Amino acid sequence: MSQSITIAELPKNFQHAIRVTRAIGVPYLWIDALCIIQDSKEDWGRESILMGLLYASAICMISATASPNSDGGLFFPRRKLEEVTECNLGIQGKKSLIVRPEDFETKKIAAMDSVFDRYVERAPLTQRGWTFQERVLAPRILHFCDGFVLFECNTLRASEIYFHGVDHVVRRELRVDGTLRPPDEEDKLLNPVLEDEYIYPESASEVFEKTYERVPIAGGVMLMPRTGPVFPRNPNYKTAEQLRREYLRSAALAGMRGEFQLLLKAWGSEANQMIEFNKSWYEIVGRYAGRNLTKHSDKIPALLGVADFIKKSTGRKFVAGLWEDCLRLNMIWNVKGIKSTAKLQIAAPTWSWVSINGSVETQLRLLLPGSRNTSISYLTSDIRLKDIDRHDGWVTNGRLFMRGRICDFAQFHTHIIMDSADTGQSGTPEKNYLPILAVSEGPSGDDNTCQIYGIIIRRNSAILDEFVRTGYFSMPCPTSSLGDFDALNLQPKRRISLL
């Protein structure tokens, strides 16, 4: 038998959310703590699978961004936002004379970036792991901050000052699916060749006949311009402004929402698309990995809503925080701020960022955006995943088998980032270098720009080929040509097992 709860009994966040929902005229409100039976593993397991779809289908997400707990509420004493001002000198009819400072749009974007960084990205709610996928998946969010309200959606961000909104910055060189634009496409935008607005006959006599009509008058005829549309309108006609908007709509957006949109549409396997997919995935992971979770074992489950949308949209397979078809790219990650990171004591593979308690990033983000000469050479092969653990059908752990070379690059100039501060503190740490891939951004055949990326591993036990990851490394290609890599007298490729 159902029982009622009076609104006054609810925490302040819930009471305020009900007021906001009623104010915007929406009949239904979902609150996780009320709609999921909190002490029931069965109900949680059933509902948590659907939560990603729930967030993505919502009209709007109400975010208690500044509230430190469930009783902090949404409403705080008002405060004035910093603004880049414009001056309206006068209004005549529907027209206004507005004076703006130099670079007004640029300054407005910078002001919006600043206020979101200060009052949203650093807010208490944003530090919680389970709220991340709500932020990514919700099409619209109302942020109730400390003294004002902010809004964001997949198109723009807005505040009480810039209530018309500020569009997200676009990456002009990149389409939303991760493919590069042809070199001449932006030139065509800047100097568009417009089609005729109307379809004109080919002969001059026909143009004349359709433009004028002969009107009989005393003693002859008079030519009179025809009234109404003379020529049929060209259905393909677009103004320069329409072409510009189409171009910008097809461009990838910068920022978290733009990266998620690219992940949904970048299903191609070309080198540039794979690199952009990898960059975008680590933009998402980088914002999520350092958040707080009460249970470290929730690190993958709290991201499955995001992963599920990418999987359904692209067909890619999610494996323990990485993506199977670009696994070797995804393995090139490193920790941020080693003093605050450590390996988690959970069932997570050391080759995945999921094993780290702290923020991560990828150095592959530094590759030139939009480079058309980028090529990838894989230095490992025969990758297979075995001894798999699963959570609700999703791969959360496993042993990674591959063929690769274990190298000693101590004599070369290598950039090393260890996975945790205590790695190898007892005695001299064991550093076995496992090159994963090489990336060249120069013209075809030019290896002067080649960079090798890989991971540092150590033996896990007396078992000859069993290793765990302990860090990341990168280095310039030590030979004049990647094809001469074998000339370094390295050990031959061998079977390697990564836990």
KOLMAR-914382 format. One line per 5 residues: their letters; for each residue x, y, z of C-alpha. Coordinates in pm, 1 decimal, always signed. Layout:
REM residues N
A> X,Y,Z | ... $
This chain:
REM residues 499
MSQSI> +0.0,+0.0,+0.0 | +140.9,+338.2,-98.3 | +202.5,+610.2,+158.4 | +228.5,+983.3,+114.0 | +516.5,+1212.3,+213.9 $
TIAEL> +450.6,+1575.7,+289.9 | +675.1,+1822.3,+110.1 | +775.4,+1978.4,+442.1 | +930.6,+1644.9,+546.8 | +1165.3,+1637.7,+247.8 $
PKNFQ> +1521.4,+1775.4,+245.8 | +1547.5,+2137.2,+133.4 | +1700.9,+2044.1,-205.6 | +1395.0,+1832.9,-285.5 | +1150.4,+2102.2,-169.9 $
HAIRV> +1316.9,+2364.1,-387.5 | +1331.6,+2126.2,-686.5 | +955.1,+2077.3,-659.3 | +904.7,+2456.8,-659.5 | +1122.8,+2496.4,-970.6 $
TRAIG> +950.4,+2209.3,-1153.6 | +607.8,+2360.2,-1086.3 | +730.1,+2706.3,-1188.8 | +844.1,+2588.4,-1533.6 | +523.9,+2391.5,-1584.5 $
VPYLW> +659.2,+2034.8,-1599.7 | +427.0,+1771.1,-1445.0 | +690.3,+1512.0,-1346.0 | +1009.0,+1522.5,-1137.9 | +1264.1,+1242.2,-1095.1 $
IDALC> +1471.6,+1238.9,-776.3 | +1703.0,+936.8,-748.7 | +1675.1,+912.4,-370.5 | +1293.5,+898.8,-389.2 | +1245.5,+701.6,-711.2 $
IIQDS> +1495.5,+422.7,-635.9 | +1459.1,+209.6,-324.3 | +1784.8,+296.6,-152.4 | +1833.9,-22.4,+52.0 | +1736.8,-258.8,-231.4 $
KEDWG> +2018.4,-396.4,-448.3 | +1758.5,-543.0,-684.2 | +1582.2,-211.1,-743.4 | +1912.3,-23.7,-771.0 | +2042.2,-276.4,-1024.9 $
RESIL> +1721.1,-250.2,-1226.8 | +1696.2,+129.5,-1225.4 | +2066.8,+217.2,-1255.4 | +2076.1,+56.8,-1601.6 | +1806.2,+300.2,-1716.8 $
MGLLY> +1944.3,+614.3,-1552.8 | +2152.1,+721.3,-1853.5 | +1846.8,+713.0,-2077.7 | +1649.0,+896.3,-1809.9 | +1897.2,+1185.4,-1793.8 $
ASAIC> +1924.1,+1207.4,-2172.7 | +1544.3,+1214.9,-2212.3 | +1477.5,+1477.1,-1945.6 | +1339.3,+1817.4,-2044.3 | +1579.0,+1981.0,-1800.9 $
MISAT> +1813.1,+1882.4,-1519.1 | +1784.3,+2081.7,-1194.9 | +2130.5,+2100.0,-1042.2 | +2182.1,+2196.0,-676.7 | +2529.7,+2304.4,-783.4 $
ASPNS> +2624.6,+2511.4,-478.0 | +2455.8,+2294.8,-216.9 | +2703.4,+2113.8,+12.3 | +2442.8,+1847.0,+102.8 | +2075.2,+1758.9,+55.6 $
DGGLF> +1965.4,+2035.9,+294.0 | +2168.1,+2318.1,+141.3 | +1886.1,+2417.9,-94.9 | +1886.5,+2582.7,-435.8 | +1831.8,+2944.5,-336.8 $
FPRRK> +2103.0,+3167.2,-189.9 | +2130.3,+3543.5,-131.6 | +2171.1,+3714.1,-468.1 | +2510.7,+3828.8,-584.2 | +2609.2,+4031.3,-888.3 $
LEEVT> +2796.1,+3859.1,-1167.0 | +3094.7,+4009.5,-1340.1 | +2997.1,+4125.0,-1685.9 | +3129.1,+4272.7,-2006.8 | +2890.0,+4562.2,-2053.6 $
ECNLG> +2735.1,+4717.1,-2360.7 | +2555.8,+5050.4,-2379.4 | +2218.3,+5104.1,-2547.7 | +2221.1,+5467.8,-2663.1 | +1866.6,+5473.9,-2788.3 $
IQGKK> +1572.7,+5283.1,-2930.0 | +1367.7,+5382.5,-3232.9 | +1092.3,+5141.9,-3322.2 | +1245.6,+4795.3,-3345.0 | +1599.2,+4927.0,-3386.7 $
SLIVR> +1859.5,+5006.7,-3119.9 | +2192.7,+5184.0,-3126.9 | +2428.7,+4974.2,-2912.7 | +2790.2,+5054.5,-2834.9 | +3011.7,+4762.1,-2736.7 $
PEDFE> +3375.4,+4743.6,-2627.2 | +3637.3,+4614.3,-2868.1 | +3640.2,+4231.0,-2897.7 | +3305.4,+4217.9,-2715.0 | +3218.7,+3861.7,-2826.2 $
TKKIA> +3562.3,+3729.3,-2730.4 | +3543.0,+3897.0,-2389.3 | +3189.9,+3767.3,-2337.4 | +3305.0,+3409.3,-2403.4 | +3597.5,+3457.6,-2162.4 $
AMDSV> +3361.6,+3595.9,-1895.5 | +3128.5,+3294.6,-1936.4 | +3423.9,+3053.5,-1918.2 | +3538.5,+3223.1,-1597.5 | +3202.4,+3211.5,-1422.0 $
FDRYV> +3141.2,+2845.1,-1514.7 | +3491.6,+2748.3,-1402.3 | +3453.1,+2925.4,-1067.5 | +3093.2,+2847.9,-975.6 | +3019.7,+2518.6,-1156.1 $
ERAPL> +3342.0,+2325.4,-1216.6 | +3464.8,+2389.8,-860.1 | +3128.1,+2351.8,-688.0 | +3062.4,+2076.0,-428.7 | +2823.2,+1883.7,-656.1 $
TQRGW> +3076.4,+1872.2,-939.5 | +3323.1,+1683.2,-717.8 | +3091.4,+1381.9,-689.9 | +3147.0,+1090.1,-927.5 | +2784.6,+982.9,-970.7 $
TFQER> +2674.6,+1328.8,-1086.9 | +2913.2,+1328.3,-1385.1 | +2697.8,+1137.2,-1631.4 | +2397.2,+1352.7,-1537.6 | +2599.3,+1656.4,-1648.1 $
VLAPR> +2711.2,+1499.4,-1976.6 | +2384.7,+1335.5,-2081.2 | +2122.8,+1592.9,-1978.5 | +2026.3,+1807.5,-2281.5 | +1967.4,+2112.7,-2058.4 $
ILHFC> +2081.3,+2200.3,-1707.3 | +1978.9,+2476.9,-1469.9 | +2268.3,+2536.5,-1230.4 | +2156.0,+2694.4,-902.9 | +2483.3,+2851.6,-794.8 $
DGFVL> +2577.0,+3061.1,-494.2 | +2362.0,+3368.6,-559.5 | +2255.8,+3329.5,-924.6 | +2142.3,+3080.0,-1188.3 | +2337.8,+2953.4,-1489.5 $
FECNT> +2210.6,+2751.0,-1784.9 | +2382.2,+2518.2,-2029.4 | +2264.0,+2299.4,-2316.7 | +2416.8,+2133.5,-2622.9 | +2418.4,+2465.7,-2810.1 $
LRASE> +2506.3,+2741.1,-2563.4 | +2560.1,+2860.8,-2207.1 | +2365.2,+3147.4,-2052.0 | +2347.9,+3354.4,-1735.9 | +2109.4,+3610.6,-1591.6 $
IYFHG> +2320.7,+3878.1,-1762.3 | +2377.4,+3705.9,-2097.3 | +2030.0,+3556.1,-2107.4 | +2036.8,+3521.3,-2488.0 | +2326.6,+3283.7,-2441.4 $
VDHVV> +2684.5,+3243.9,-2557.6 | +2738.5,+2970.3,-2817.3 | +2993.1,+2699.3,-2748.1 | +3326.4,+2758.0,-2921.6 | +3365.4,+2549.6,-3238.5 $
RRELR> +3668.7,+2368.0,-3374.2 | +3655.9,+2490.0,-3733.0 | +3911.5,+2244.0,-3868.9 | +3714.8,+1941.7,-3749.2 | +3369.6,+1807.9,-3833.4 $
VDGTL> +3145.7,+1675.8,-3558.3 | +3225.0,+1314.0,-3662.5 | +3598.3,+1366.4,-3608.5 | +3690.5,+1392.8,-3978.3 | +3908.2,+1677.1,-4103.7 $
RPPDE> +3770.6,+1937.8,-4339.7 | +3920.4,+1964.4,-4689.5 | +4182.5,+2241.9,-4701.3 | +3971.7,+2463.6,-4927.9 | +3646.5,+2433.7,-4731.2 $
EDKLL> +3713.0,+2726.2,-4497.8 | +3825.7,+2938.0,-4795.5 | +3489.8,+2868.4,-4957.8 | +3320.4,+2988.5,-4639.0 | +3519.2,+3311.3,-4628.1 $
NPVLE> +3472.7,+3374.9,-5002.3 | +3150.1,+3192.5,-5088.5 | +3041.7,+3148.6,-5448.1 | +2665.9,+3199.9,-5422.4 | +2419.1,+3041.6,-5658.8 $
DEYIY> +2160.6,+3261.2,-5829.4 | +1849.1,+3317.7,-5620.9 | +1626.9,+3251.1,-5921.8 | +1644.5,+3009.0,-6212.2 | +1694.4,+3218.5,-6525.6 $
PESAS> +1641.9,+3103.0,-6885.5 | +1958.4,+3048.7,-7085.4 | +1879.5,+3283.8,-7374.4 | +1863.6,+3661.8,-7338.1 | +1545.0,+3676.2,-7545.3 $
EVFEK> +1368.0,+3443.0,-7301.6 | +1480.9,+3655.9,-7007.7 | +1344.6,+3962.4,-7184.3 | +1012.1,+3795.4,-7266.8 | +960.4,+3677.8,-6908.9 $
TYERV> +1059.5,+4011.9,-6758.8 | +837.2,+4235.6,-6969.0 | +492.5,+4206.3,-7118.5 | +361.1,+4388.3,-7424.6 | +58.8,+4604.2,-7344.3 $
PIAGG> -142.8,+4727.8,-7646.9 | -186.6,+5103.2,-7664.8 | -316.3,+5334.8,-7930.1 | -82.5,+5315.7,-8224.5 | +128.2,+5023.8,-8096.8 $
VMLMP> +241.7,+4840.9,-7782.6 | +416.7,+4941.4,-7464.9 | +657.6,+4723.0,-7268.0 | +555.5,+4693.4,-6903.2 | +746.0,+4507.4,-6627.5 $
RTGPV> +559.2,+4196.2,-6523.7 | +422.4,+4193.7,-6169.9 | +484.1,+3918.5,-5914.9 | +755.7,+3650.1,-5929.7 | +886.5,+3629.8,-6282.0 $
FPRNP> +1135.0,+3344.3,-6251.1 | +1107.9,+3030.9,-6036.8 | +1309.8,+3043.7,-5715.4 | +1623.0,+2830.8,-5700.2 | +1560.9,+2567.8,-5428.0 $
NYKTA> +1937.8,+2539.8,-5370.0 | +1991.4,+2911.2,-5310.9 | +2150.5,+3005.4,-4978.6 | +2274.8,+3337.6,-4851.1 | +2630.8,+3378.7,-4728.3 $
EQLRR> +2497.9,+3383.5,-4369.5 | +2306.7,+3057.1,-4422.7 | +2622.1,+2892.4,-4559.0 | +2817.8,+3016.4,-4258.6 | +2562.7,+2873.3,-4014.1 $
EYLRS> +2561.3,+2536.0,-4190.3 | +2939.2,+2527.2,-4171.9 | +2939.5,+2603.2,-3799.6 | +2661.8,+2349.2,-3730.0 | +2873.4,+2076.6,-3889.3 $
AALAG> +3185.1,+2176.1,-3690.8 | +3292.0,+1994.0,-3376.3 | +3230.7,+2186.9,-3056.0 | +3500.4,+2247.9,-2796.8 | +3442.9,+2153.9,-2433.0 $
MRGEF> +3286.7,+1856.2,-2259.0 | +2956.9,+1855.5,-2449.6 | +3134.0,+1891.4,-2782.3 | +3368.1,+1603.9,-2699.2 | +3070.9,+1381.0,-2611.3 $
QLLLK> +2895.9,+1465.1,-2938.7 | +3212.9,+1375.3,-3129.3 | +3236.9,+1042.9,-2943.8 | +2882.7,+960.0,-3055.6 | +2959.8,+1023.6,-3423.1 $
AWGSE> +3330.1,+940.2,-3469.9 | +3286.7,+578.0,-3572.5 | +3549.9,+578.6,-3851.2 | +3881.3,+392.4,-3838.6 | +4109.9,+642.7,-4016.0 $
ANQMI> +4413.2,+755.3,-3813.8 | +4287.0,+1109.6,-3758.8 | +3941.6,+992.8,-3651.7 | +4089.5,+739.2,-3409.0 | +4318.1,+1006.4,-3263.2 $
EFNKS> +4030.2,+1253.5,-3224.2 | +3812.1,+981.5,-3067.3 | +4093.7,+905.4,-2822.0 | +4144.1,+1274.4,-2739.0 | +3772.6,+1325.5,-2682.0 $
WYEIV> +3743.8,+1014.8,-2464.6 | +4021.3,+1140.9,-2237.6 | +3860.2,+1484.8,-2222.4 | +3561.4,+1301.7,-2072.2 | +3772.9,+1070.7,-1854.4 $
GRYAG> +3991.4,+1359.8,-1738.3 | +3686.7,+1541.3,-1602.4 | +3553.5,+1228.1,-1435.3 | +3846.8,+1027.8,-1297.4 | +3937.6,+1270.4,-1017.0 $
RNLTK> +3583.6,+1291.2,-877.2 | +3490.5,+1141.8,-541.1 | +3313.1,+807.8,-504.8 | +3202.3,+656.2,-174.0 | +3276.4,+312.7,-319.3 $
HSDKI> +3580.1,+291.3,-547.8 | +3419.9,-15.6,-704.1 | +3162.4,+223.7,-859.6 | +3426.4,+382.3,-1083.3 | +3306.0,+202.1,-1397.1 $
PALLG> +2934.1,+171.9,-1305.9 | +2910.8,+551.0,-1254.4 | +3029.8,+602.4,-1613.6 | +2825.5,+331.6,-1784.9 | +2545.6,+570.8,-1885.9 $
VADFI> +2793.6,+767.8,-2097.9 | +2963.4,+451.6,-2230.0 | +2628.8,+296.3,-2325.5 | +2536.0,+588.1,-2552.9 | +2876.2,+575.0,-2726.0 $
KKSTG> +2852.6,+198.0,-2767.8 | +2503.7,+211.7,-2920.9 | +2593.2,+501.6,-3148.9 | +2928.4,+375.6,-3281.3 | +2924.1,-1.0,-3224.5 $
RKFVA> +3252.4,+18.4,-3032.0 | +3311.9,-224.8,-2743.7 | +3382.9,-84.4,-2395.1 | +3649.6,-275.4,-2200.5 | +3735.9,-167.8,-1845.6 $
GLWED> +3732.4,+205.0,-1920.5 | +3889.8,+179.7,-2268.5 | +3756.8,+100.3,-2617.9 | +3857.3,-226.7,-2782.2 | +3914.8,-109.1,-3140.4 $
CLRLN> +4146.0,+174.3,-3027.8 | +4285.5,-4.2,-2722.0 | +4649.9,+73.9,-2796.2 | +4574.6,+445.4,-2829.7 | +4365.3,+434.6,-2512.2 $
MIWNV> +4650.4,+268.2,-2319.0 | +4859.2,+586.3,-2357.2 | +4741.8,+765.8,-2044.3 | +4922.5,+915.0,-1748.1 | +4833.6,+1046.8,-1405.6 $
KGIKS> +4802.9,+1418.5,-1328.3 | +4957.9,+1527.1,-998.9 | +5140.2,+1213.3,-889.5 | +5144.6,+1317.3,-521.4 | +4767.7,+1285.7,-502.9 $
TAKLQ> +4736.4,+957.1,-693.4 | +4775.5,+594.9,-600.7 | +4673.6,+253.7,-725.0 | +4328.5,+153.7,-601.3 | +4282.5,-170.5,-414.6 $
IAAPT> +3997.6,-284.8,-638.2 | +3957.1,-544.2,-911.9 | +4074.9,-322.2,-1197.4 | +4345.2,-386.5,-1457.7 | +4667.8,-188.4,-1415.4 $
WSWVS> +4662.6,-111.6,-1791.6 | +4345.5,+96.6,-1746.1 | +4309.1,+440.2,-1583.6 | +4030.2,+284.1,-1371.8 | +4301.8,+144.8,-1141.8 $
INGSV> +4411.1,+498.3,-1046.6 | +4273.2,+702.6,-757.5 | +4306.9,+1049.7,-908.0 | +4301.9,+1250.0,-1229.6 | +4443.4,+1123.7,-1557.9 $
ETQLR> +4514.1,+1260.1,-1905.1 | +4672.6,+1153.5,-2233.6 | +4982.5,+1310.4,-2386.2 | +4831.9,+1229.9,-2726.7 | +4610.7,+1535.4,-2670.0 $
LLLPG> +4916.8,+1742.2,-2768.6 | +4916.2,+1610.4,-3125.1 | +4855.6,+1888.3,-3375.2 | +4481.6,+1942.2,-3426.5 | +4380.6,+1896.1,-3786.9 $
SRNTS> +4717.4,+1760.1,-3909.3 | +4659.8,+1577.8,-4237.0 | +4998.0,+1403.8,-4226.6 | +4946.4,+1216.2,-3900.8 | +5018.5,+844.3,-3921.3 $
ISYLT> +5021.9,+571.7,-3654.5 | +5252.0,+269.2,-3644.7 | +5162.5,+3.2,-3388.9 | +5459.8,-160.7,-3216.2 | +5260.1,-435.5,-3044.6 $
SDIRL> +5039.9,-699.3,-3203.7 | +4803.5,-989.9,-3141.6 | +4617.4,-815.3,-2857.5 | +4363.5,-1034.8,-2681.5 | +4162.3,-1004.1,-2360.9 $
KDIDR> +4117.7,-1306.7,-2133.7 | +4003.9,-1393.2,-1778.4 | +3730.6,-1132.1,-1808.2 | +3525.2,-994.9,-1516.2 | +3190.0,-832.5,-1592.7 $
HDGWV> +2937.1,-597.8,-1430.0 | +2585.2,-619.9,-1576.1 | +2737.6,-747.5,-1900.7 | +3011.9,-481.4,-1916.5 | +3380.7,-579.4,-1910.3 $
TNGRL> +3536.0,-437.0,-1591.2 | +3857.4,-638.7,-1563.2 | +4070.7,-878.3,-1760.5 | +4417.6,-998.0,-1848.1 | +4561.3,-839.7,-2163.1 $
FMRGR> +4779.1,-1057.0,-2385.7 | +4996.1,-914.4,-2664.7 | +5319.7,-955.9,-2853.1 | +5572.8,-678.1,-2801.4 | +5931.4,-585.3,-2720.1 $
ICDFA> +6046.8,-521.1,-2364.3 | +6321.1,-260.1,-2402.3 | +6584.2,-81.7,-2198.2 | +6564.3,+282.1,-2309.2 | +6761.6,+417.2,-2012.0 $
QFHTH> +7032.2,+550.8,-2246.2 | +6780.0,+758.1,-2442.8 | +6604.2,+1081.3,-2351.6 | +6266.0,+959.9,-2227.1 | +5976.6,+1145.4,-2067.9 $
IIMDS> +5851.8,+932.0,-1777.2 | +5545.9,+968.6,-1553.6 | +5500.1,+696.8,-1291.8 | +5150.0,+586.5,-1198.6 | +5189.0,+647.3,-825.9 $
ADTGQ> +5431.2,+822.8,-594.2 | +5519.7,+503.9,-407.6 | +5602.6,+301.1,-718.7 | +5930.9,+127.6,-656.2 | +6019.1,+312.6,-334.2 $
SGTPE> +6185.2,+2.6,-193.1 | +6516.3,-5.8,-376.9 | +6570.8,+90.9,-739.6 | +6241.4,+69.3,-928.5 | +6230.3,-182.6,-1210.6 $
KNYLP> +6171.5,-4.0,-1542.5 | +6090.8,-222.8,-1840.1 | +5983.8,-13.4,-2137.8 | +5707.4,-152.3,-2357.8 | +5664.0,+59.3,-2675.4 $
ILAVS> +5298.4,+57.9,-2780.1 | +5284.0,+286.4,-3083.2 | +5467.6,+552.6,-3283.4 | +5302.8,+866.1,-3419.3 | +5443.8,+1077.5,-3700.0 $
EGPSG> +5300.0,+1419.3,-3785.5 | +5538.1,+1499.1,-4070.9 | +5502.2,+1437.8,-4445.6 | +5492.8,+1076.7,-4558.0 | +5832.7,+915.0,-4513.6 $
DDNTC> +5961.1,+1184.2,-4276.3 | +6040.7,+1022.5,-3940.4 | +6202.9,+1332.6,-3791.7 | +5868.9,+1412.1,-3626.9 | +5815.5,+1055.5,-3503.1 $
QIYGI> +5741.2,+1008.1,-3133.8 | +5723.6,+671.8,-2957.0 | +5466.8,+620.8,-2679.1 | +5447.9,+330.7,-2439.2 | +5411.2,+207.4,-2083.8 $
IIRRN> +5653.7,+108.0,-1810.3 | +5597.6,-238.8,-1665.7 | +5745.7,-460.3,-1397.4 | +5733.0,-833.1,-1346.9 | +5441.6,-935.5,-1127.7 $
SAILD> +5575.3,-1269.9,-1009.5 | +5818.1,-1543.9,-1094.7 | +5600.9,-1619.4,-1396.5 | +5819.5,-1518.9,-1689.6 | +5576.5,-1321.2,-1901.4 $
EFVRT> +5335.9,-1174.3,-1640.8 | +5362.5,-797.7,-1580.0 | +5178.8,-502.0,-1427.3 | +5186.7,-145.3,-1549.2 | +5370.2,+110.3,-1332.5 $
GYFSM> +5398.7,+418.0,-1555.5 | +5401.8,+594.4,-1891.0 | +5686.7,+703.0,-2118.2 | +5741.7,+880.4,-2447.3 | +6054.6,+952.5,-2651.2 $
PCPTS> +6163.4,+1069.2,-2995.0 | +6225.5,+785.9,-3237.9 | +6590.7,+688.2,-3166.5 | +6665.3,+597.8,-3528.4 | +6660.0,+805.1,-3845.4 $
SLGDF> +6373.2,+592.8,-3968.8 | +6108.0,+395.5,-3785.5 | +6186.4,+117.5,-4029.4 | +6536.5,+95.6,-3872.7 | +6390.9,+35.5,-3526.4 $
DALNL> +6514.3,-324.8,-3541.0 | +6872.8,-199.3,-3585.4 | +6883.7,-109.7,-3213.3 | +6946.3,-477.7,-3134.3 | +6635.7,-488.8,-2920.0 $
QPKRR> +6497.8,-809.5,-2780.7 | +6268.2,-989.7,-3024.7 | +5894.9,-962.9,-2979.6 | +5761.3,-1188.5,-2709.3 | +5432.8,-1288.1,-2556.6 $
ISLL> +5339.2,-1051.8,-2270.2 | +5057.7,-1077.9,-2019.2 | +4941.6,-755.9,-1849.9 | +4732.9,-776.4,-1533.6 $
